[in-house]
Amino acid sequence: MKNLILVRHAKSSWDVPMQDKSRGITCQGIINAHLVSNHVKHLVPNTYIMCSSTAKRAKNTALIFAQNFAYPVESIIFTDELYTFDEQKLEEIIKSLSKSYENVILFGHNGAITDFVNKFGDQFIENVPTSGFVSLEFETDSWNDIKKGKVKHKIFPKQLR
């Protein structure tokens, strides 16, 4: 069994012109990331790895979730590969994960996350919003062999307000 949690980065700001990777998260994004992470911490497996895009908004979101899950921030794997908006690239990354990882939490970007969830989940989600949390379960022993899985949980900030 493989368990994958996808978290879309918290709401980011477009107010200041800067490189996309450098955009941080807004005050509302910080609030929503704390709201969702505190709400879902009981849904997270006992052991897992946490990986994040290197974009500032994804890193900051991962740090908030790690703080609220009591996960050591130095153990977060930050990778440029997860800075993708393409579902096909995200699928390749996930399918290349080590077989030894049973539970993985990934912090990334849309449209990759919504498209991946709709391709591999068993229910249609129109849009995974910022700070959105989607948990998928796959009946396989290898990430490379994932097929259609089950959406176990989907928690979005709007539901919690």
Number of C-alpha atoms within 10 A of each C-alpha: 12 19 23 23 21 25 32 26 30 32 23 19 15 12 8 7 9 9 8 13 13 12 19 22 22 16 13 12 22 19 16 23 31 19 18 22 26 15 14 16 14 10 11 16 12 7 11 16 15 21 21 29 23 20 24 18 29 31 24 21 29 30 19 21 25 19 15 18 15 10 17 11 14 9 11 18 15 20 13 10 14 23 20 18 16 17 20 13 16 22 19 13 14 17 15 13 14 11 13 10 16 19 18 20 22 26 29 30 28 19 15 22 27 24 22 18 25 19 16 19 22 14 12 13 14 10 14 24 21 21 29 23 24 23 21 20 20 20 15 16 14 18 25 16 11 18 13 15 20 17 21 15 14 17 19 20 21 11 8 10 7
